[in-house]
């Protein structure tokens, strides 16, 4: 039987504004999120028992303990006891603890696969409810579409389709957890009610409109992440020197950084240059999905 397959696309925070630390310990966010056309691969061979095999260039950084694919499957099994499970295979091609939402994207891909394997048992609404309980990024990764995230990341406001453009991603090989970076941020308490609806930009498939919106809005986690991992500053500087780079930013809690280009071909050339100059970094070129 041919396994079912899903791509767990890398998540990019084009903007990430932290409004403050909430009473529940989470942080109130507003973030414009896009997805790259690259990521981990998750497969499922339906069967009676739950198994997980992990391979790929970053498999060694993961273990079965605490893996979000297993967490997602166990949560779905608790909600639907007769759910058909099976053997998952994760091909881990994204760096771990990299600010790309890799674990959340893997969990979201697992939920999509379980829905395909159990079309009459696990509904879209059911898997969305499970995703919201698993983690702040799992909900947006479930759809893998451009969105404005608010709350702690669980409130999604669909964004219009992004214009075609290229992106270069670079990671210096340093792992950073979101918990570490948020702790270093030392955000002030959030005083709002969290119910306001954000303005979602009308990009009209215009790359210039995308840049105009994102450029004045920063990633508020960049400064604390750089204090924890000074190599991020070197990555940002390398991307800023690339010809044609229009938006240079760290994604999520880092340390992966990215640069946007008007054309995919520009991104391909730029990625080759960065990889040649920094062979110890993880570097990839893609487009926004």
C-alpha positions, 0 to 999 in steps of 0.5 A: 500500500502506498503511504499517504504523504504531506509536506510540513511547510516551513513557516515564516513570520514576515512580521512579529509584534509582541503586544505584551505578556499575558496573565496566563504566561503567554504573549499577545502577538500580531504576526503576518505569516507566510509559508515556504514551498519547502519543509519536512515530509510526513508519511502515514501507512494506515494500520492498527498500531501507532509507530514513528520512524524518523530519518533525514539530515536533522533526524539526529536532533529529534527523539520520539519523546515529546514528538508532536506527531505522536502528541497529535495522534494521541490527542486525536485517538483520545477524541476518537477511540476507533481512529485508525492509526498507522506507521508514520515516517518523518523525513526531517529536512528542516533544522530543529528549534529554528524559528520555522515552526517545524515541529508544529508543521509536522503535527499539523501534517500528521492531523491532515494525514489522519483525516485522509485515513479516517475521512468519516471520523476525523472532520476538519472542525475536529482536527482544528480543535485538536490543533488549537490544544497542541501549540500556538503555531499548530493551527496556522500550520494546519492550513499552511496558508498566509494569515495574520495571527493574533492572541498567542497565535491561535486566532487566525485571520486569513490574508490574501494570496501573496504575490509570487516571490523568492526567499532565501533561508539561512540558519547558522546551526544554533538551536534556540527554543521559543521559551528561551527567547521569550524569557529573554524578551522580558515583555511588559504585561499586556493591558489589552483585551485581545479581542480587537480584529487586526487590519489584514493588509490588502496586498493585491498580489503586489510584491511592492505592497508586501514590502511596504507593509512588512518593512516598518514592522519588525520581529520583536524577538530579534534583539533578545534572540541575538543576545542569546545567539550572536551568530544571528547578527552575522546571518542578517548581515550576510543576507543584507549584502545580497543583490536584490534582497528587499526584506531581511528578517529573522523568522519566529524565535530564530535563529533562521533568517530570511531575505525576500526577492521579487523573483525566484531566480534571484533567490536561487542565485543568492542562496548559492552565493551564501552557501558558498561563503558559509558552507557550515550554514543551512541555506535554502532557496524557495518561494512563498506558498 
